[in-house]
Amino acid sequence: MRWLARIQITAEAEIARHLIGHSTNTKINVLDTRQRIVLAAMHLFWEKGYGSTSIADILKSADVNSGSLYHFFPGKQDVLVAVLETYRDGIGEMLLNPAWEGVADPIERIFKLLDRYRHSIVDTDCTYGCPIGSLALEIHEPDPIVRERLVENFTRWLDAIEGCLDAASARLPADTNRRELAQFVLTTMEGGVMLARTYRNVGHFDACVRQLRVLFDRLLASPQAKNQ
C-alpha cells in the first residue's frame, strides 16, 4: 500500500516494520485487524493531523469496515490512545536500538539519535514532523488519558537520554542536572524539526544540533569535569 511505503521513512515507523516483518513486500492484510487500524491511523495522524483525519479516512486506509473498527475502538480518540501506546511501547526496540547500533559512547548515542531524525527530515523533503510533538501541539486541551499518553511518550524519550547522561556522568561536571539537560536535548530536537519543516530547510535542524554539540563539548572540557 502507498501509505505503508511512506510511513517507513519516518524514525518511528520502525514500529510498523516490526509488526509486519522486515520485507517491504509483505502484504498489509497479514496483520490482524486491530494492527491495521492502528498503523493506518499512525500514518494519517502524522500526515494529516488528528483533527483532519476522519474515521472514514482510517477505514479506507486500513481497508476495514466500520464494524471492525468499532469492535476494537469506541471512537477516534480511542484509536489515538492506541497509536500513542504503540509509539510509547516501541521506542526502545524500534527507535533507540537501531539508532544506537554499534555506538558505545553514551554522548555519541545522543547525537546518533538526533541524526536519525535528521535523516527523516531529509527523506521527506523537510515535511517530517515528530508525531508525538505534532500531536501535543495540535491537541490543545486533550482528555486526561490522551495527555497521560503524550507525557509517557516524552518521558520514555527523556529517560533514554538521561540514561546516556548517567552513563557519561564521570565525564560531566558534578553539578550537571542530567534530567534538565535531557529536557534541553528534547527541546533541541523538537524545535529543530519544527524549524526545518517550517523553513523547508534541514539547515535549521543542523544549526540547533550544532549548538547542542558546542554545549556538550564545553561541558566535557570543563575543569569540573576533568577533576572528577
Secondary structure, 3 states (H helix, E strand, C coil): CHHHHHHCCCHHHHHHHHHHCCCCCCCHHHCCHHHHHHHHHHHHHHHHCCCCCCHHHHHHHHCCCHHHHHHHCCCHHHHHHHHHHHHHHHHHHHHHHHHHCCCCCHHHHHHHHHHHHHHHHHHCCCCCCCHHHHHHHHCCCCCHHHHHHHHHHHHHHHHHHHHHHHHCHHHCCCCCCHHHHHHHHHHHHHHHHHHHHHHCCCHHHHHHHHHHHHHHHHHHHCHHHHCC
